[in-house]
Amino acid sequence: DATNPDNDPAVIAARKTVTALLAEGTIERLIECIVGKFLMLHPDEVEEWESDPEGRYETDLAEEAILDAQSPRHCGGALLMTLMNLETDVVSKALLDLTQRVFQQLPQDDVNAMLSREACYRALELCQNSMIGTGQRRLNFSDWFNAELLPILQTELAENSPVAMRAMQA
C-alpha cells in the first residue's frame, strides 16, 4: 500500500531496529562504543600536540572532525545526540556512569586514561543542552568539577610527561 508508509517494509524494519537499539542494556553498551571508538582522539590527533603544541589550535584535527559530516566522529556525535533526544534520562545516566567509571578505574597519569576521560568529557559537551534542559538538571557541574576535574588539575605531571597529557590536563 503506497499511500500508507506504516505498511512499508523498510519503515517497519527501521522501527524494529530503533526499538532494539533502545532496549534495556543496549543503550549503555552503545554509549560506551560511541565514546570509545568515535569520540576518542586518534593517534594522529595526539601527534599534532606532540609535534607542534603551540600551533595545534590553528589546525585542530579533532575539532575539524566533529564538524565534517563525512567523519566517523561527526557520525558518532550525531548518533549520541539522537539517542540523547530519544532517551534523555537513560543516556544521561549511562554517560555520567561511564565518565565516573573511566575516571575511577584508570590511573590518572596514563595517556590512555587521559584519552578516555577526554572522550567522555567531549560526549558530555555534545549532550550538555539535553542534560540540563527541559527544567531537569541531570548534571551538577559544581559537584562534577570538584569530584572529577579538580583532582586532575591538582595532579602534578612531570616535566617530561607527554605534551598531549599536559594539554588535556590544562
N, C-alpha and C positions, 0 to 999 in steps of 0.2 A: 504494500500500500504506500505509494509515493507521496501521498498527501499527509500522512501521519509519521513524523520522524520517530515516534516511540516504537514503531514496528520495524524500523531499520535495523538489520542485524549488526551493523557497525556501532550504532548507538547503544544497542543492548549489550554488546561486548565491552564497549567503553565504560558503561555503568557498572558492569561486573568487575572490571579492572579497578575502578576507583573504589568500589566497595571493599575489595580485597586489600587495597593499599591502606584504607582507613580502619582495617580490622585491628583489634587489640593486640598490642605487641609489635605489629608491623611498622607502625609509625616510629616507634622508638629505634628500631633497627635501621629504618630508612634515614632517620636523622643522623645516626652515627655514620652511616655510609656517605651521606651528602657532605657532612662536615669533614670527615676524614679523607675523602677522596677528592672532592671538588673544591672545597674552600681552603684547604691547607696549601700553604706556599710550596712551590715546587723548587727543586734544586737550582734551576736557572734563576729563579727569583731571589733565592737566598744568595746565590753567587753575585747577583747585582749589588747587594750590600757589601759583600767582601771585596769586590774589585774596585768599587767606587762609592764609598759610603756617603760622600758629600754630594755627588751628582745623582744619586739614586732617585731623588724626588723629581728630577726632570724627566725620567723615563721609567716610571714605576710600573713594571710589568704586572704586578698583582692588581693594581688599581685599574689599569687599562683592560685587563682580562675580564673584570666583573662587568664592564660596560660593553664588551664585544659580544654581540648576540650569537656569534659562532663559537665562542669559547665554552669549554666544559664548566668553567667557574660560573659564567653567566647563567648557564642552564641549571646548574646545581642551585644557585641562589634563587632563581625563578621558581624552581620546584619547592624549595624551602619556604618561600613566601606564599606560594599557593597552598601548601599544606597548612601554614600558619593561619591563612584566611579561612580554610575549611574547618580546621580543628584547633582553634586558638589555645584552649586550655591544655589539651593533650600535648601539643607541640611545644608550648611554653615550658611545661613541666619537664618534658623529655630533654629539651635543650639546656635548661638550667641544671638538671640532674647530670647530663653528660659533661657540662662545664665543671661542675663540682667534682665529679669522678676523675676527670682528666687532671684537675688541679691537685687532688689528694693522692692519686696513685703514682704520678710521675715525679722524679727528682726535679727540684727547682732549677738546677744548673745544667740540665741536659738539653741539647739542641732540639731533639725530637719532642721533648716535653714542651719546650717553648713554642715549637711549631704547632703542636696540638692545641695548646692553650690559645694561641693567636687565631687559629681556625675557629675555635669556639667563640672567641670574642668577635670575630668577623661575622659569624652567624647571628650573634646577639645584636650586633649593629644593624644587620639587614632586617631583623624582626622587631626592632625596638618600638616602632609605632604600634604594632599589633599587641605588643606585650604591655603597653601602658595605655592602650586605647579603650574605647567603649566604657569609660568610667571605672574600669577594674585594673588595678595595678598588680601585675604579675611579677614585677621585678622592682625591688627596693634598691636603688643604686647605691645609697649610702651604706647599707649592710653589705652589699656585694663588694663595694670598693674596700671596706675595712676587712672583710673576710678573705678576699682573693687577690685584689690588685695591690693593696698596701704591702703584704708580705713579699711580693715580687719586687716592688720598688725598694724595699729595705734590704734585699739580698745584695751583698757586696760581691760583685763579679770581679774576677781577677783582670788585670790589665791585658793579659794575653787571651781573654775569652774572645770567642768569635765576634766579629762586628755585628753579625745578624742577631746574636743573643743580646748584645748591649743595646742595639736599636729597638728590638722588640720590648726589652725591659723599659726603655725610655718611653 
